[in-house]
Amino acid sequence: MIEFQHVSKSYGTGSHILEDISFRVTAGEFVFIAGPSGAGKSTLLKLIAGLEPCSKGSIHVNGQRLDQITARARPYLRRAVGVILQDTHLLYDRSALDNVMLPLAVAGHPTGIARSRARAALQKVGLSGKEEANPISLSGGEQQRLAIARAIVNRPALLIADEPTANLDRETARKVMSVFRDFNQVGVTTLVATHDEDLMAQYAQRVFVVEPGRFRDFPVSKT
């Protein structure tokens, strides 16, 4: 599903924010990414999602080498990946429902099916009744959940989330993680960057720790 081979990433002429990282994630794994702020967790997720190119090495996702993928094939790869970033990139000129329907519309699904699936996704993240709300009228936590609904509506093979529970209260955070777990249990490969050790202890099967100049990969023991 995901393979990094001696991957490094730098911006401009500065030092590498990630250096010589190699790992493999097989389909259906649930991986948490931990580490201090600024160590490169978000960069790592963006590399996996194909939102940033690596500076050295090679990255394979879903059978495609990202630096060699054709322009025609890239949209199909993106449809198989659900991405939740800290900047939600919601569209404020559309309703909450329209925001969630957008990935399905781009993929060519009929409007009726797209609307039904978008409503179901909103329900999963606890936003039933907010379908017609403008995203700008929602709280920060609600906007984050709206972004999660948009990421899962396309039923991706790979789900990537960068601090998805950072703006949520404890109970809502657990509900959101339950949504990720439900998707993972039906085979969706899931990677979540977080500082929340309680969530990692409860849900993680494997943890990547990203620190300045260091990368560690270890399984989580469930006792």
C-alpha positions in Angstrom: 0.0 0.0 0.0 2.7 2.5 1.1 6.5 2.2 0.7 9.2 4.8 1.4 12.7 4.0 0.1 15.4 6.2 1.5 13.2 9.3 1.4 14.4 12.8 2.4 12.6 16.1 2.2 14.0 19.6 2.4 12.6 23.0 1.6 14.8 25.3 -0.4 18.5 25.1 0.6 17.8 24.3 4.2 18.5 21.0 6.0 16.3 18.0 5.5 13.2 18.0 7.7 12.9 14.3 7.0 16.1 12.3 6.2 16.7 8.8 4.8 13.3 7.3 5.8 12.4 3.8 4.8 9.2 1.9 5.8 6.4 -0.1 4.4 2.7 0.0 5.4 0.6 -2.9 4.2 -3.1 -2.6 3.3 -5.4 -2.4 6.2 -3.0 -1.2 8.9 -3.8 1.5 11.4 -0.7 3.7 12.0 -0.3 6.7 14.3 2.4 9.3 13.7 3.8 10.9 16.8 6.5 13.4 17.6 7.1 17.0 18.6 5.7 20.0 16.7 7.9 20.9 13.7 9.6 17.5 13.5 7.9 16.6 10.2 4.7 14.7 10.9 2.6 16.9 8.6 5.3 16.8 5.9 5.4 13.0 6.1 1.6 12.9 5.5 1.7 15.3 2.6 4.4 13.1 1.0 2.2 10.1 1.3 -0.8 12.0 -0.1 1.2 13.2 -3.0 0.7 16.8 -2.0 4.5 17.4 -1.7 7.3 15.8 -3.8 10.2 14.2 -1.9 13.7 15.6 -2.4 15.4 12.2 -2.5 14.3 8.6 -2.6 11.1 7.0 -3.9 7.5 6.8 -2.6 5.0 4.1 -3.8 1.4 4.4 -2.9 -1.3 2.0 -4.0 1.0 0.5 -6.6 2.1 3.8 -8.1 5.5 5.5 -7.7 4.4 9.1 -7.0 7.3 10.8 -8.8 6.6 8.8 -12.0 2.8 8.9 -12.1 1.2 10.3 -15.2 -1.0 13.4 -15.1 -3.9 11.2 -16.3 -3.5 8.7 -13.5 -3.1 11.2 -10.7 -6.8 12.0 -10.2 -7.6 8.3 -9.9 -4.9 7.9 -7.2 -6.3 11.0 -5.4 -9.8 9.5 -5.3 -8.4 6.5 -3.5 -7.0 8.7 -0.7 -9.0 10.6 1.9 -7.0 13.5 3.3 -7.8 15.6 6.5 -5.2 18.4 7.0 -5.0 20.9 9.8 -6.1 23.6 7.3 -9.5 22.2 6.3 -9.7 24.1 3.0 -13.5 24.2 3.2 -15.5 26.1 0.6 -17.4 29.0 2.3 -19.5 29.7 -0.8 -21.2 26.3 -0.5 -23.3 24.6 2.2 -21.9 21.9 4.5 -23.7 19.2 2.4 -22.3 20.6 -0.9 -18.7 20.5 0.6 -19.1 16.9 1.4 -20.7 16.0 -1.9 -17.8 17.6 -3.9 -15.5 14.6 -4.1 -18.4 12.5 -5.3 -19.4 15.1 -7.9 -15.8 15.2 -9.2 -15.8 11.4 -9.5 -19.0 11.6 -11.6 -21.5 10.1 -9.2 -25.2 10.9 -9.8 -26.4 13.8 -7.7 -29.0 11.7 -5.8 -26.4 9.1 -4.8 -23.9 11.8 -3.9 -26.4 13.6 -1.7 -27.4 10.4 0.1 -23.8 9.4 0.8 -22.9 12.9 1.9 -25.8 13.0 4.4 -24.6 9.6 5.8 -21.1 10.9 6.2 -22.3 14.0 8.0 -24.3 11.7 10.3 -21.2 9.6 11.1 -19.3 12.6 12.4 -22.3 14.0 14.3 -23.3 16.8 12.0 -26.8 15.8 11.2 -29.0 18.9 11.0 -26.1 21.0 9.7 -26.5 20.1 6.1 -27.5 23.6 4.9 -25.2 25.5 7.2 -22.4 27.6 5.7 -19.1 26.2 7.0 -18.0 29.7 8.2 -20.9 29.6 10.7 -19.7 26.4 12.3 -17.3 26.2 15.2 -13.7 25.1 14.7 -14.5 21.6 15.9 -17.5 21.3 13.6 -15.4 22.5 10.7 -12.9 19.8 11.5 -15.6 17.2 11.5 -17.0 18.5 8.2 -13.6 18.0 6.7 -13.5 14.5 8.0 -16.9 13.8 6.5 -15.6 15.1 3.1 -12.6 12.8 3.4 -14.5 9.6 4.1 -17.5 10.1 1.7 -15.6 8.7 -1.2 -14.9 5.5 0.7 -11.1 5.8 0.1 -8.7 2.9 0.3 -6.3 5.1 2.3 -7.3 7.6 4.9 -4.7 10.2 6.1 -5.5 12.6 9.0 -3.3 15.3 10.5 -4.3 16.1 14.1 -8.0 15.4 13.3 -9.1 15.6 17.0 -7.0 18.7 18.0 -10.1 21.0 18.2 -12.5 18.5 19.6 -13.6 17.7 23.1 -12.8 14.3 24.5 -16.1 12.7 23.8 -16.3 14.0 20.2 -12.7 13.0 19.6 -13.5 9.4 20.6 -16.5 9.4 18.3 -14.3 10.6 15.4 -11.7 7.9 16.2 -14.5 5.3 16.2 -15.3 6.4 12.6 -11.7 5.9 11.6 -11.7 2.5 13.4 -14.9 1.4 11.6 -13.3 2.3 8.2 -10.1 0.5 9.2 -12.0 -2.6 10.2 -13.4 -2.9 6.7 -9.9 -2.7 5.2 -9.1 1.1 4.9 -5.5 1.8 5.6 -5.4 4.6 8.1 -2.6 7.0 9.2 -3.2 9.6 11.9 -0.8 12.2 13.2 -1.6 13.1 16.8 -0.2 14.2 20.1 -2.9 12.4 22.0 -1.3 9.5 23.8 -4.6 8.2 25.1 -6.0 7.8 21.6 -2.8 6.1 20.5 -3.0 3.7 23.3 -6.6 2.8 22.5 -6.5 2.6 18.7 -3.0 2.2 17.4 -1.6 -1.0 16.0 1.7 0.6 15.0 3.4 4.0 15.7 5.9 6.1 13.7 7.8 8.5 15.9 9.2 11.5 13.9 11.8 13.5 15.7 14.5 15.9 14.4 17.0 13.8 12.6 15.4 10.5 13.7 12.6 8.2 12.7 11.3 5.2 14.7 8.8 2.5 13.8 7.4 0.2 16.3 4.2 -1.9 16.9 1.9 -1.2 19.8 1.6 -4.0 22.4 -2.0 -4.5 23.5 -2.0 -6.0 27.0 
